[in-house]
């Protein structure tokens, strides 16, 4: 897109075709044609959660509620739900507060419009404490079933 309109006195909207589209409608169509999520659209409009749900559903796992998506004791190694844990270890370790659960809740609020934020935060915190905030231990836990096979 050009920075300025070519004709002085003309607005951007006058010179270019612009369409305003409702996010929820776009998301509904995207989910309908591209993802097979078990999460109801009424529970979340977060595309990341729907991607995790579709991934878990393909593997036959519980995928109908947000807390189920973050049950780290049941997640397969290739689940996208592991990504926030790695982020917290890699990018946020130097900002660990005395009450780390509050830090996780704050991070989750930016991508959870409502719902079980505390339950997800507790699950993430449990996993972080289990692996002692170490990426190598998280890798070992994440891939534990693959080593047994």
Secondary structure, DSSP 8 states (H G I E B T S, - for coil): --SS-SSTT--HHHHS------HHHHHHHHHHHH----S-TTT---HHHHHHHHHHHHTT---SSHHHHT-TTT--TT-GGGHHHHHHHHHHGGG--SSHHHHHHHHHHTT--SS-HHHHHHHHHHHHHHTTT-HHHHHHHHTHHHHH-
